[in-house]
C-alpha cells in the first residue's frame, strides 16, 4: 500500500498541520468494521514525518522498526529523503526485512544484542543479509558467544558489528557518584572500554579471514529521548516543578554525553574507519543533531505519536494511531464495559502505560479495575449515550506495540478509509 502512503507523506513534509477530530472521523469511517481494530491517520503521519525531519536539521533519520511494525509503513517512510535505514529490534526480524522482495531494507542495524544461535548462523550463510545487517555488541563475552556459535562455519562475509556506548548519566559531586540516570544497556562508557572491544573484534579470524568487522557506534540517550520533560497532570504546580528539574537534568546529561561520545568516537576512529555514529531518539532529535560526532539519528515513535510523547516541551506529535474496542455491557447507567482494552505498554507498571480512552470524550477507566485483558469498564457522562456494539477509541501509550494486537492498520485520509497496511502480526510474524 506504499502508493497510498507516499502522497500524504510528501504533503506532510511541506508543512501541514495536525488534524483535528481524528477519532470522531475514524468512528464514522469505520462504522461497518468489527472491533477490535486500529487505524493509521495519514495526515497525522505526514505531519509527524515532517516534524521529525525539521527537528533533525539535515541529518538522516534511521527508522526504529519496533515503533512501527508494518512493512508497508516502513517502506513508505524510507522512500522519502531524510529517512535512511532501519533500526531493528531482533535478528530474525532483520533477516526477514533484509530479504524483502522490494529491496527496501538494505541497511538494518539491530539495536539490541542477539543470543539467537540459529538466526546468527542463518545470517552468516546469507551473503545478502551479511551485507545489509549490522549486529549490536558491547562486550567481549558477546564476541566469544558469537564466535563459538559460528564455529565450523565460513561466513559469506565478515559479520558487521556496531558498538553500543552507554549514554546514561552518572552525576557526581567531588568524585562521589550520586546515582544512575537512564537505562541499563552497555557496560562500555569510555574510550578505553570501546578500544578494548574494538581490538577484540579485530582479533577474531578464521584463518586469515576476519570473522567480524566494526562499522559503527550507537549511543541512545534514553533519559532525554524517551523521558517527557513537560508532564501534564491535574497538579499544575507540581508539573511545573517537575518539568524544571527534568529539563535541567536533561541539559546536564546532554552536555555530558556529547563530550564523552566525541572522545569515544575519536578514540575508536584511530583504529577503525567507522561508517556511522548513531544517536538520539524521537524526544532528542534537535539536541543530538548538533553533536558533530553523530552522523545519523534514530526515531520511530514520533511517526505514530503515542501518549508517552504528549509531554515534551520541544515538540508536539499528532496522534496518528488509535484503536477501537466494542461496548459489550452496561453495569450501571454511567458505566459501560468494553471487550478487552488492556493493551498495556511495556516499561515500569503505572497509569502512564495504560491506554487512554479518547472518543467519545468524557470516559475514564475505573481505578479498581483499570484496562483489562478481557474487559475494561469505563465511567463518565458519555456512557449514557453508548449502546451495545458501539466503539470506544483509545490511544496507546507506546508506539508500535499496538500492532501486536491487530492484523492491519486501517488507513484514513480526511476521515475516509483509503486502504489497509498489514502489521507484522498480519503477515504472520511475531518477533520477541
N, C-alpha and C positions, 0 to 999 in steps of 0.2 A: 504493500500500500504506500510505498515511498512517493509515488506520483501525487498522492493526495496530500501528503505532509509538506512536500517541498514548497509549493507556492505560498503556504501560510508562514513557513519559516522565513522565506525571503521577505515577506511583508513585515514580519516582526523585526528583522534586522534593520529595517529602515526607520524604525521608531515604534510607532504604535502605542497602545495604552492597554492597561489591564482591563479585561472585560468586566462588566457588571451583570448581575442577575444570572450568573453561571448556573446555579443549581436549580432555580425555577425553570430555566430554559432546558436544562438536562432532564428534568422531571417530565416536562411536556414532550420532549423529543423521544424519550424512552418509555412512554406510557404503555406501549404494547409489548414491551420486552419483560421477561421474567427476571426477578431478582433472586439471589444476589447478582450484582453486576457492577461494572466500573466504567467510567468514561474518561476520555482524554480530550480536553478542550484545546483545539489547535490555535486559537487566538492567544490563549494564555501561554501555551508552549512557545509560540513565536515571540511574544513579549519577553518571556524569561530567557530565551536563547539570545535575543538582542541585548538584554541587560547583562548577561554573563560576558559577552564579547566586549561590550563597552567597558566593563569593570576590569577586564583582563588587559586592556590598553595595548593590544598588539601582540601579546604573547599567545602562542597556541594553547588551546584547552584540550587536554586528554579527557575523554568522557568516561566517568565511572559507571560501568555497566550494572553494578549491583543496585544502583539507584534508578535504573530504567527497566531492565529485564524484558525487553521486547526488541527483537532483531529489526523489525520494521522501523521502529523509532530510532534505534541506534544508526541504522543505515542513513536515514533521512538527515539526522543531525550531522553526521560525519560528511555528508555531501555538501556542506556549506563551509566556505573559507573561514578559518579561525578555529575550527574544531578539528583535531588531528589525533588519531589513535584512541585505543581503548585502555582503560584501567580496569582489568578484570578482577574477579574475586576467587576463582578456583582454577586449577589447571584443567580439569575436564571441560569447564566452560570455555577456556581459552582454545583448547583443541577443537571444540565444536565450531567456534567462531572462525578460527583460522582456516577451516576447510569449508566455510560457507560458499556456496556456488557463485554468489555475487562478487566475490573477491573484495568485499567492502572492508574487511577487517584484516589488514596486513601488518598492523603494529599493535600488539597486545602485551601490555605489562601486567603480570599477575601481581596484585598489590600485597598479597599475603604469602608467606612461605608454604610450600606444599609438603605433605608427607604421604602422598598417594603414589605408591610404587608402580602399579600398572600404568597409571597416567604418565609418569615420568619416563617409563620405558617406551610407551607409545610415542611420546614426544621425540625421544632420541631416534626412533626408527622412521620418523616422518620428516623428510627434507623441507617440505613446505612449512610445516609448523616450526621447525627449528629456526627458520629464517624470520618467522613472524611473531614468535612468542618469547617473552623475557620473563624469567622467574625471579622472585624476591628471595634474598638471603640476608642474614645479619650475624652469622656465626660460623666458626669452623666446624662446629658439631653438625650443622646442616649440610655443609660440604661433604663431610665424612659419610653422612647418611646417603646423600645422592650418589657419591662415588661407589659406595657399596651396592646400592640398588642397581647401578648400571654396570656392575662387574660382569665381564664376559661379553658385553655389548660394544659395538663400534658405532657411536652416534653418527648420524648423517652429517652433522656439523657440530661444532662446539656449542654447548648449551649456553644461551645468552642469560646473563645474570644482572640484576640490579641490587645495589647495596642499600638497605633500609637504615637511615640515620634517625636515631631517636630525637624527636623535636620537642619533647616535653620540657617544661620549665622547672628548674630546681633552685628557687631563690635562696640566698644565704645572707647572713649578716655576720661580718667579721670572720668569714670562713665557716660559720656554723649553718648547716643546712636547715631550712625551715619547712621542707616538705617537697612533695612531688605533685606538680600541677600538669595535668594532661593524661594521656593514655599510656598504658604499659605495652610497648611494642618492642623495639630493638634494644639490645644492650650496647650498640655502637653509638658513642657520644662524641668522641674526639678524633682528631686526625690520626693519632697513633692507633686507636681502635680500628679505624677504617683501613689504614695501610696494612695492618696485620691480616685482615680478612682478604684484602686485595692481593697481597703477596701469596696467601694460601691458595687463592683461586688460580693464580698463575702456575702453581706447583703441581696441580692435578693434570696428569697426562696419561695417555695410552700409547706408550712408546714415545714417538716424537709429536704425536697428535694431541693438541690441547683438549681436555675434556670440557672445560668451561671458559667463557670469556666475559669479563666485566664490561658492561656497556653503559651503565647508568647509576645514578644515585637518586634516592627518593627521601624526602623529609616532610611528613604530614603534620602540620601544626594543629592538632585536634582541639586544643584548648582555645584556639582562635577561630579556626574554620568551622568547627562543629558546636560552638557554645554561644548561645544567644547573649548578646551584650546589652539588650534593652527589653527585659521581660515585662509582660503585661499581665497584671492581676488586679484584683479589686482594691488592693492596698497601694495607692499611688505613691505615698511617701516611702514605703519600703521598696517599691520598684525603683524609684529614683536613687535611693541609697545603694541598692544592689547594683544598679547599672553603672554608677560611678566607680564602684570597686572593680567590677568586671572590666570596664574599659581601661582603667589604669593597669590592671593585671595584664591585659592583652597587649597594651602598648609596651610594657616592660618585657614581656615574653617575646614579642615580635623583634624587639631590638636585640635580645639575646640570641635568638635562633638565627637571625640574619648575619650576625657577626660570626657565630660558631659554624654555621653552614658554609659560609665563604671560606673559612680556614680549612674545613674538612675537604671541600671540593678542590681547593688549591693543592692540598697535600696529595690527594688521590690522582689529580691530573699530572703530577710529577712522574707517575709510574704507569698511568693508563690514559689512553685517549678516549674520554667519555663521549658518548653520543648525546646524552641528555642528562639534565638535572631537573627532577620533578618536585614541585612544592605546592602547598596551598590546598584549598578546597572551596566549595561554594561560598562559605562565610568569610573568606580572607583574600579573595582574588585581588582587590585593589591594593592590599597591603603586601602580598607576596610578589606581585608583579614588579615592584620597584627593586627587588633584590637582584642585583646584576649577576649573581652566581646561578640563579634559576633560569633555565632555558624554556621550560614549559610549565603550565599549571594543570590542575585537575579539578573537575567539577562534575556533578551529576544531579544531586538533589535539587539544585536551583532550577533545573528544567521543569520539574513537576511541582515544586513549591508546597511541600507538606507543612503541617502545623509547627514542627520544630524549627522552621525557618521564618516564623512570623515575627520574632522578637529581635531583629537586628537593626542597629541604628544606621547602617551604611547602605542598605538596600531593602526593597520590599518585593518579593516574588509574587506573581499572580498564581492563585490556586488552579493548577491545570488538571489535576486528577482527583476524582472523588468516587465513592462507591455508595450503592444503594442496597438496602435490605427491606423486606416487606413487613408490614404490620400483620401480626397473626393473633393478637389477643387484646382485650381491654379489661384489665383487672380492676380499674376504678375509673370514674368519669374523667379525671385529669391525668390518667396513665394509660399508655399503650405499650405493648411488648412487641418487639421486632424479632424476627428469626435470626439467630446468630448475632453478628455485630462485634464480637470480641476479637477484632483484628488488631491485637496488641503489638506495638512496635518493640523491637529489641532494645536492649540497654537497661539501665537501672530502673527497676519497677517503680512506678509512680503515676500520678494522674496525667503527666505530660506525655506518657507513652500510649494513652488510650485514644481511640478515635473520637472526634468531636462531631456531634450532630449539627448540621448547618442548614438543613431545609426539611420541613418548614421551620421557620425561625421560632424560637421560644421553647425548645425542648432541651432537656438535660438528663444525663444518666443519674441514677439513684445511688447514693453513697454506699448503701449496704450491699449492693449487687454489682454496680459498675457495668462494664461491657462484657458480656458472657459468651462462652463458646457456642451455646445453642440458643440462648435468648438474652435480650437486653431490654429491660423496662426503661421507659423514658417518661418523664413527668414535665408538664408545662401547659400553658394555655392552648397551644396548637394541638394538643392531644384530642381535644373535643371535636375538632373538625376532621380528624383522620378516621378512615374506615379500614376494615379488613382488606388486605391486598394493596393498600396504598404504599408507596415507597417513602422511606426516610433516608435522606442523604447525609453522608458522613465525609469528613476529611480525615485522612490517615496521618499519623504522627511522623512517619519516616517514609522517604521516597523509595520506590521500588518494591518494598515488602508487600504492598497491596496487590502486586501482580502475582504473588504466590497463591492468591485466593480465587483468581478468575482465569479463564482460558483466553480472554481477549479484552482489549480496551475498545469500547465504542467511541469512535472519533466524532467530535462535534465541531461544526463551524457555524457561528452565528445562530446557535440554537437548533441547527439541523444536523441530523445524522448523515455522515458522508462516507462511512466505511468502518472497518474494524482493523485493529492491529493485534495480531496474536501475541500473547505473552510467552515467556519461556515455558510456563506450565501448559499453555495451549499447544505448544509444539512437543509436548511430552518430556520436557526437561525439568529436572529439579536438582540444582547444584548446591551441595552443602559443604 
